[in-house]
Amino acid sequence: MSGSRDNSRNTILVLGVGNVLLQDEGFGVHLVNELALKDWPPQVEFIDGGTAGMELIYLFAGVSLLIVVDSLDASMEPGSVFKFKIEDFAGLPEGIKTSFHDIGLLEVLQTARLLGCLPETIIYGVQPKTVDWGLELTPELSQVKNKVADLIAQEIAKAIGM
């Protein structure tokens, strides 16, 4: 993950959120931890945000692009991938649960926007199959990790002009 941030660069933060104790709910954390092991440009950071709520806001300082990965219950096929920008959440149909956490990701991002510290934000949500006790992702979500990793890599390449 990262040490101290150089705020003179345009930092890209990839934030994985979720609870790794609840199988597919930990998708974002599992993926970010795997991505962090690869070779990336120095301005790209990967952070395991776990189930932290408002404590995440301080991480946004000096960030030009925030990419968030989380589980999203849209009652779709397990492993379905969704891409959102923060402004898209205003029009979500009822019944889509944007977070399994006590304080949801949406509330954290909206608060950061009100505080004036929300960078450009892209959210990748993945439909879980199982949110129950267990440390491993279901096969459906394990199979979609590479797809989401590729989407994130494309966002990073576009942001830094690769």
C-alpha positions in Angstrom: 0.0 0.0 0.0 1.5 3.4 0.5 3.5 5.6 2.8 3.3 9.4 2.8 1.6 10.9 -0.2 3.3 13.5 -2.4 0.5 16.0 -2.9 2.4 17.7 -5.7 1.5 14.8 -8.0 -2.0 13.9 -9.2 -2.5 10.9 -7.1 -4.9 8.1 -8.1 -6.4 6.3 -5.2 -7.9 2.9 -5.7 -10.0 2.1 -2.6 -11.3 -1.3 -1.9 -14.1 -1.4 0.7 -15.9 -4.4 2.2 -15.8 -7.0 4.9 -13.6 -9.9 4.1 -15.3 -12.0 6.8 -18.5 -12.1 4.7 -17.4 -13.8 1.5 -18.4 -11.7 -1.5 -18.9 -8.6 0.6 -15.1 -8.5 0.7 -14.6 -8.3 -3.1 -13.3 -4.8 -3.1 -10.7 -5.5 -0.4 -9.6 -8.7 -2.0 -9.1 -7.1 -5.4 -7.3 -4.0 -4.1 -4.9 -6.2 -2.1 -4.1 -8.2 -5.2 -3.7 -5.1 -7.4 -1.3 -3.5 -4.9 1.2 -6.4 -5.5 1.6 -5.4 -9.1 3.9 -2.8 -10.6 2.1 0.6 -11.0 3.3 4.2 -11.6 4.3 6.0 -8.4 1.2 8.2 -8.3 -1.1 5.2 -8.0 -2.1 4.1 -4.5 -4.1 1.1 -3.3 -5.8 1.1 0.1 -7.9 -1.4 1.9 -10.7 0.7 3.3 -12.4 -2.3 5.0 -15.7 -1.3 6.5 -14.5 2.1 7.7 -17.0 4.8 7.2 -16.4 8.5 7.6 -12.8 7.8 8.5 -12.1 7.3 4.8 -12.6 11.0 4.0 -9.1 12.0 5.1 -7.7 9.7 2.4 -9.0 11.9 -0.3 -6.6 14.8 0.3 -4.3 15.3 -2.7 -6.2 12.8 -4.8 -7.2 13.7 -8.3 -9.0 10.5 -9.1 -10.7 8.1 -6.7 -11.6 4.6 -7.9 -13.8 2.7 -5.4 -14.4 -1.1 -5.6 -17.2 -2.5 -3.5 -20.1 -5.0 -3.5 -23.4 -3.7 -4.7 -26.7 -5.5 -4.3 -28.8 -4.8 -7.4 -30.6 -8.2 -7.4 -28.8 -9.1 -10.6 -26.7 -12.1 -11.7 -23.8 -12.8 -9.3 -20.6 -11.3 -10.7 -22.5 -8.5 -12.6 -20.2 -5.4 -12.8 -21.6 -1.9 -12.5 -19.7 1.4 -13.1 -21.0 4.6 -11.6 -20.0 8.2 -11.0 -21.1 9.9 -7.9 -23.8 11.9 -9.7 -25.3 8.6 -11.0 -26.5 7.7 -7.5 -29.2 10.4 -7.5 -31.1 8.4 -10.1 -30.7 4.8 -8.8 -33.9 2.8 -8.8 -35.3 1.9 -5.4 -34.3 -1.6 -4.2 -30.6 -1.2 -5.1 -28.5 -1.5 -1.9 -25.4 0.5 -2.5 -23.6 -0.8 0.6 -23.7 -3.6 3.1 -21.9 -1.3 5.7 -23.5 0.6 8.6 -22.5 3.9 7.1 -22.6 3.3 3.4 -20.1 4.3 0.8 -22.7 6.7 -0.7 -23.0 8.6 2.5 -19.2 8.9 2.8 -18.9 10.2 -0.7 -21.7 12.7 -0.3 -20.2 14.0 2.9 -16.8 14.4 1.2 -18.6 16.3 -1.6 -20.3 18.6 1.0 -16.9 19.2 2.6 -15.4 20.1 -0.7 -12.8 17.3 -0.7 -14.3 14.7 -3.1 -12.0 14.1 -6.1 -13.4 12.9 -9.4 -14.8 9.5 -8.4 -15.5 6.3 -10.3 -17.2 3.4 -8.5 -17.1 -0.2 -9.6 -19.8 -2.3 -7.9 -20.0 -6.1 -8.2 -23.2 -8.1 -7.5 -22.4 -10.6 -4.7 -23.6 -14.2 -4.7 -23.2 -14.8 -1.0 -22.8 -12.4 1.9 -22.4 -14.9 4.7 -19.6 -16.0 7.0 -16.5 -17.1 5.1 -13.1 -15.7 4.0 -13.1 -16.8 0.4 -15.0 -15.3 -2.6 -17.5 -17.4 -4.3 -16.4 -18.8 -7.7 -18.6 -16.3 -9.5 -16.8 -13.4 -8.0 -13.4 -14.9 -8.2 -14.0 -15.3 -12.0 -14.8 -11.6 -12.3 -11.7 -10.2 -10.5 -9.6 -10.1 -13.7 -12.3 -8.2 -15.6 -12.6 -5.5 -12.9 -8.9 -5.3 -12.5 -8.6 -4.7 -16.3 -11.3 -2.0 -16.1 -9.4 -0.3 -13.2 -6.1 -0.5 -15.2 -7.8 1.2 -18.1 -9.1 4.0 -15.9 -5.6 4.5 -14.5 -4.0 4.5 -17.9 -6.5 7.0 -19.2 -6.0 9.3 -16.1 -2.2 9.4 -16.4 -2.1 9.4 -20.2 -0.5 6.0 -20.8 
